[in-house]
Amino acid sequence: MSRFGNIGHRLYTGEVSFDFVGRRKLWVIISGAILVLAVLGLSVRGLNLGIEFKGGDIYTFPKGSITLNQAQEAANKLTHDSSAVVQTQSGSRGDEITVQISSTEKIPADKGQAGLAANLGIPQDKVSTQFLSASWGHDISQKAIYGLIAFMVLVTLYLAFAFEWRLAVGALVALLHDLVITVGVYALVGFEVTSGTIIGFLTILGYSLYDTVVVFDGLKTATNKITKQNRLTYSDAANASLNSTLVRSINTSVLALLPVAALLFIGGGLLGAGVLNDISLALFIGLTAGAYSSICVATPMVAWLQEKRPEYLELARKVKQRKAADAKALAEGRSVEDDESAQDEVSIPAASTGGPRNQPVNRSRSDRRAGGRRG
C-alpha cells in the first residue's frame, strides 16, 4: 500500500504521468467495441425480465430441512424446464423459500401449489400462493424512465451552469456509456432484471456523475488561465490534471466497490438475499464501468471538444512554435528562456517540464524585478 501511495504522490507532483488524453483513439476503440457488444446483446438476446414484468405466481413455504437445490428440482419438474426462480427469504414464519413461476408457463395456481407440495413431501396447506400482475413492473419501468429523463435534464443544466456545456456533454456521454454497458451485460449474461435491478441502474447514475465531477473540478482549475502561457495545449493540461486526481478517483471507486462487493458476494451469494443481490450486481457492474469512463471517456472527450475552439487552436499553434524554438536552442547549446509571467498565472505540470510540478505562486512586481530572468 505504501508503494501505491508513493505512486500517487509521484502522479500528483508530475514525476510520473500516463497519457490518457493522448490515447483517446484507443479508449474510443475499447468503449466502442464494448458498446457494440452491449447493443447487440440487447437487440438479439434482450433482457431476462423478472416475474414483476411478466406476471406470474409466487409460491412460499417454510424452509425447514429443504435445500434450494431440492426446491429448484421440484419447480423444474412442474415447469419441465429451469425457468422458475428459487430464492430464500426471512418472513414472519422464519426462513422461507420462494418459487417464482412466470404466467407464460400457464400453470394454474392450485396445480402449482399441489405439485410443489407433492414433489417436496410437505402438506399442501404449507405452500401459500400470491399472484403478481405484469402491470406492476410496467408502472415501475415507466416511472424509472420518467425519473431518468428528469435526472438527465437537471444534470445537464447543473453541469452547464457549474462548468460549461462541453463538460456537460462529456459527463452525459460517460453516464450513458455506463448505463448502456451495465444493461448490455445483463442482456449478454442473462441476469434476471427485477425491481431491485432497476433501483441499481438508477443508483449507478449518481455514482458515475460524482466521480466525473471530481475529475472535472481539477480540470477546471488546471485550465482556468491556460491561454496566458505557451507551453501546454489544452490536452496537455487536461492530461496533467487527470494524473493529479487519478489516485483520488481510484480510491473513491475502490471504496465504493468494497461494500457493494460485500453485499453481492456475501449478502447475495452466500446468504441468498435476492433483492440485495439484484441491487448490488447492477451497482458492481455500473461502478466498474464508471471508474473507467470518468478517466478514459469523459476527460478525453472534453479535451477533444475544447481543442476545436479558436483560442485553443491558437494556443496549440503557439505551443508548437515554442517547442520548436526550445528544441533549436538546446541543439545550439543555448539555454531555454522561461516565461515567468506565464508561470505566475498557470500551474505547469512537471510531466511537460521535466521536474516537479510548479504550483501557482503569487509574487509582487518588486519581487519579480529583484529576481530577474532565470539564466
C-alpha positions in Angstrom: 0.0 0.0 0.0 2.9 2.3 0.8 4.2 1.7 -2.8 0.8 2.6 -4.2 0.8 5.8 -2.0 4.2 6.6 -3.4 3.0 6.2 -7.0 0.1 8.5 -6.1 2.4 11.2 -4.8 4.6 10.9 -7.9 1.5 11.2 -10.1 0.4 14.3 -8.1 3.8 16.0 -8.4 4.1 15.1 -12.1 7.1 12.8 -11.7 5.0 10.0 -13.3 2.4 10.6 -15.9 0.1 8.4 -18.0 -1.1 9.8 -21.4 -4.8 9.2 -21.0 -5.9 12.1 -23.2 -3.3 11.4 -26.0 -4.6 7.8 -26.3 -8.2 8.8 -26.8 -8.4 6.7 -30.0 -7.6 3.6 -28.0 -10.3 4.4 -25.5 -12.8 5.0 -28.3 -12.0 1.6 -29.8 -12.3 -0.2 -26.5 -15.5 1.6 -25.5 -16.9 1.3 -29.0 -16.3 -2.5 -29.0 -17.9 -2.9 -25.6 -20.9 -0.7 -26.5 -21.4 -2.6 -29.8 -21.5 -5.9 -27.9 -23.9 -4.4 -25.4 -26.3 -3.1 -28.1 -26.1 -6.5 -29.9 -26.9 -8.3 -26.7 -29.9 -6.1 -26.1 -31.1 -6.4 -29.8 -30.6 -10.1 -30.2 -31.0 -11.6 -26.7 -33.0 -8.9 -24.9 -33.4 -8.6 -21.2 -34.4 -11.5 -19.0 -37.3 -9.8 -17.3 -38.3 -11.0 -13.8 -41.8 -12.0 -12.8 -42.6 -8.4 -11.8 -42.6 -7.5 -15.5 -44.1 -10.7 -16.9 -46.6 -11.5 -14.2 -47.0 -14.9 -12.5 -47.3 -16.8 -9.2 -45.1 -16.7 -6.2 -45.2 -19.8 -4.0 -43.8 -19.6 -0.5 -43.3 -22.4 2.1 -41.2 -22.8 5.2 -37.5 -23.7 4.5 -37.2 -26.3 7.2 -34.7 -29.0 6.0 -35.5 -28.3 2.3 -32.4 -27.1 0.3 -32.5 -24.6 -2.6 -31.5 -27.4 -4.9 -34.4 -29.6 -3.8 -36.8 -26.7 -4.3 -35.3 -26.0 -7.7 -35.7 -29.6 -8.8 -39.3 -29.6 -7.6 -40.0 -26.4 -9.6 -38.3 -27.8 -12.7 -40.5 -30.9 -12.6 -43.5 -28.7 -12.5 -42.5 -26.4 -15.4 -40.5 -29.0 -17.4 -37.6 -26.5 -17.7 -35.4 -24.4 -15.4 -37.2 -21.1 -15.8 -38.5 -21.0 -12.2 -36.6 -18.7 -9.8 -36.0 -20.1 -6.4 -34.7 -18.0 -3.5 -34.7 -17.9 0.3 -36.0 -15.0 2.4 -36.8 -14.3 6.0 -40.5 -14.0 6.7 -43.0 -13.9 9.6 -42.7 -17.7 9.8 -38.9 -17.7 9.9 -36.7 -18.7 6.9 -38.8 -19.4 3.8 -38.3 -20.4 0.2 -40.0 -18.6 -2.6 -40.6 -20.1 -6.1 -41.5 -17.7 -8.9 -43.2 -19.2 -11.9 -44.0 -16.9 -14.8 -47.5 -16.7 -16.2 -46.1 -17.8 -19.6 -45.8 -21.3 -18.2 -49.6 -21.3 -17.9 -49.7 -23.4 -14.7 -52.8 -22.8 -12.6 -52.0 -21.7 -9.0 -53.8 -24.7 -7.4 -51.9 -27.1 -9.7 -48.6 -25.4 -8.9 -49.3 -25.5 -5.2 -50.2 -29.2 -5.2 -47.3 -30.1 -7.5 -44.7 -28.4 -5.3 -46.1 -29.9 -2.1 -46.1 -33.4 -3.7 -42.5 -33.1 -5.1 -41.2 -31.7 -1.7 -43.1 -34.0 0.5 -44.8 -31.3 2.6 -48.5 -30.6 3.3 -50.2 -28.6 0.6 -51.5 -26.0 3.1 -47.9 -25.1 3.9 -47.5 -23.7 0.4 -49.0 -20.2 0.1 -49.5 -18.5 -3.3 -49.5 -14.9 -4.4 -50.3 -13.7 -7.9 -48.2 -10.8 -9.2 -49.6 -8.8 -12.2 -47.3 -7.6 -15.0 -48.8 -4.1 -14.7 -46.8 -3.6 -11.5 -43.5 -4.0 -13.4 -44.8 -1.8 -16.2 -45.6 1.0 -13.8 -42.1 0.7 -12.2 -40.4 0.8 -15.6 -42.4 3.8 -16.7 -41.7 5.8 -13.5 -38.0 4.8 -13.8 -37.9 6.2 -17.4 -39.5 9.5 -16.3 -37.0 9.7 -13.4 -34.1 9.1 -15.8 -35.3 11.9 -18.2 -35.7 14.3 -15.3 -32.3 13.4 -13.9 -30.6 13.9 -17.3 -32.2 17.3 -17.8 -31.3 18.5 -14.3 -27.7 17.2 -14.5 -27.2 18.9 -17.9 -28.4 22.3 -16.5 -26.3 22.0 -13.4 -23.1 21.0 -15.3 -23.6 23.7 -17.9 -24.0 26.2 -15.1 -21.2 25.0 -12.8 -18.7 24.3 -15.6 -19.7 24.7 -19.3 -21.7 22.8 -21.9 -18.7 20.9 -23.3 -18.0 19.4 -19.9 -21.8 18.7 -19.5 -21.6 16.8 -22.8 -18.6 14.8 -21.6 -20.4 13.9 -18.4 -23.6 12.9 -20.1 -21.7 10.7 -22.6 -19.9 9.0 -19.7 -23.3 8.4 -17.9 -24.9 6.9 -21.0 -21.8 4.8 -21.6 -22.0 3.3 -18.1 -25.8 2.7 -18.3 -25.7 1.0 -21.7 -22.7 -1.2 -20.7 -24.5 -2.3 -17.5 -27.7 -3.1 -19.2 -25.8 -4.8 -22.0 -24.0 -7.1 -19.6 -27.4 -8.1 -18.2 -28.6 -8.9 -21.7 -25.4 -10.8 -22.7 -25.1 -12.9 -19.5 -28.8 -13.3 -18.9 -29.0 -11.9 -15.4 -32.6 -11.5 -14.4 -33.9 -7.9 -14.3 -36.1 -7.3 -11.2 -37.4 -4.2 -9.5 -34.1 -4.3 -7.4 -32.1 -4.2 -10.6 -34.0 -1.0 -11.7 -33.0 0.6 -8.4 -29.4 -0.4 -9.0 -29.5 1.1 -12.6 -30.7 4.4 -11.3 -28.2 4.5 -8.4 -25.3 4.0 -10.9 -26.1 7.4 -12.4 -25.3 9.2 -9.2 -22.0 7.4 -8.5 -20.8 7.8 -12.1 -21.6 11.5 -12.1 -19.9 12.0 -8.7 -16.6 10.5 -10.0 -16.7 12.6 -13.2 -17.4 15.8 -11.3 -14.3 15.2 -9.1 -12.2 14.9 -12.2 -13.8 17.9 -13.9 -13.2 20.1 -10.8 -9.5 19.5 -11.1 -9.7 20.1 -14.9 -11.4 23.4 -14.5 -8.7 24.7 -12.1 -5.8 23.5 -14.3 -7.2 25.1 -17.4 -8.6 28.3 -16.0 -5.9 30.6 -17.4 -4.2 28.3 -19.8 -4.3 30.7 -22.7 -1.8 33.0 -20.9 1.1 30.6 -21.4 2.6 28.8 -24.4 4.0 25.6 -23.0 0.9 23.4 -22.7 -2.0 22.7 -25.0 -5.5 22.2 -23.5 -5.0 18.4 -23.9 -1.6 18.6 -22.1 -3.1 20.4 -19.2 -6.2 18.1 -19.1 -3.9 15.0 -19.0 -1.8 16.5 -16.2 -4.9 17.3 -14.2 -6.3 13.8 -14.8 -3.0 12.3 -13.5 -3.1 14.5 -10.4 -6.6 13.3 -9.5 -6.1 9.7 -10.7 -5.3 8.2 -7.3 -8.2 10.0 -5.6 -10.5 8.8 -8.3 -9.3 5.2 -7.9 -9.6 5.4 -4.2 -13.1 6.7 -4.4 -14.1 3.9 -6.8 -12.5 1.2 -4.7 -14.1 2.4 -1.5 -17.5 2.5 -3.3 -16.9 -1.0 -4.7 -15.9 -2.7 -1.5 -19.3 -2.5 0.3 -21.1 -3.3 -2.9 -18.9 -6.4 -3.4 -19.6 -7.5 0.2 -23.4 -7.2 -0.5 -23.0 -9.1 -3.7 -20.7 -12.0 -2.8 -21.6 -12.4 0.9 -25.1 -11.0 1.3 -26.4 -12.1 -2.0 -24.2 -15.0 -2.9 -23.7 -16.9 0.4 -26.9 -15.8 2.3 -29.2 -15.8 -0.8 -30.6 -12.4 -0.2 -32.4 -11.9 -3.6 -33.1 -8.2 -3.6 -29.7 -7.3 -2.2 -28.2 -9.5 -4.9 -30.1 -7.7 -7.7 -29.2 -4.2 -6.5 -25.5 -5.0 -5.7 -24.9 -6.8 -9.0 -26.1 -3.8 -11.0 -24.1 -1.4 -8.8 -20.9 -3.5 -9.1 -21.0 -3.5 -12.9 -22.0 0.1 -13.1 -19.4 1.3 -10.7 -16.6 -0.5 -12.5 -17.7 1.0 -15.8 -18.0 4.4 -14.1 -14.4 4.3 -12.8 -13.2 3.6 -16.3 -15.4 6.2 -18.1 -14.5 9.1 -15.7 -10.9 8.7 -16.7 -10.8 7.3 -20.2 -14.1 8.7 -21.7 -15.2 11.9 -20.1 -12.0 13.9 -19.9 -10.6 12.8 -23.4 -13.9 13.8 -24.9 -13.9 17.2 -23.2 -10.3 17.8 -24.4 -11.4 16.8 -28.0 -14.3 19.3 -27.9 -12.2 22.1 -26.4 -9.4 21.7 -28.9 -11.8 22.8 -31.6 -12.3 26.3 -30.1 -10.4 29.1 -31.9 -8.5 30.2 -28.8 -7.2 26.7 -28.1 -6.3 26.2 -31.8 -4.2 29.3 -31.5 -2.7 28.1 -28.2 -1.8 24.8 -29.9 0.0 26.8 -32.6 1.9 28.8 -30.1 2.9 25.7 -28.1 4.2 24.1 -31.3 6.2 27.2 -32.1 7.6 27.3 -28.5 8.6 23.7 -28.6 10.4 24.1 -31.9 12.2 27.2 -30.6 13.2 25.3 -27.4 14.5 22.4 -29.4 16.5 24.6 -31.7 18.0 26.5 -28.6 19.0 23.2 -27.0 20.5 21.9 -30.2 22.7 25.1 -30.4 23.7 24.8 -26.8 21.8 27.9 -25.7 19.6 28.0 -22.5 15.9 27.8 -22.9 14.1 31.0 -21.9 11.4 30.6 -19.2 8.3 32.8 -19.3 7.9 33.7 -15.7 4.9 35.9 -16.1 3.1 32.9 -17.6 4.1 30.7 -14.7 2.7 33.2 -12.3 -0.7 32.7 -13.8 -0.8 29.0 -14.7 0.2 25.8 -12.9 2.5 23.9 -15.3 2.7 20.1 -14.8 6.1 18.6 -14.4 5.3 15.9 -16.9 5.9 18.5 -19.6 8.7 20.4 -17.9 10.9 17.5 -16.7 10.8 18.3 -12.9 8.3 18.6 -10.0 5.1 20.3 -10.9 5.2 24.1 -10.4 2.4 25.4 -8.3 0.9 28.9 -8.8 2.8 31.5 -6.8 1.5 35.0 -6.2 4.5 37.4 -6.4 4.6 41.2 -6.4 6.1 43.2 -9.2 9.1 44.2 -7.0 9.8 40.6 -6.2 9.9 39.8 -10.0 12.3 42.7 -10.7 14.5 41.6 -7.8 14.5 38.0 -9.0 15.3 39.0 -12.6 15.2 36.5 -15.5 16.3 32.9 -15.0 19.5 32.0 -16.7 
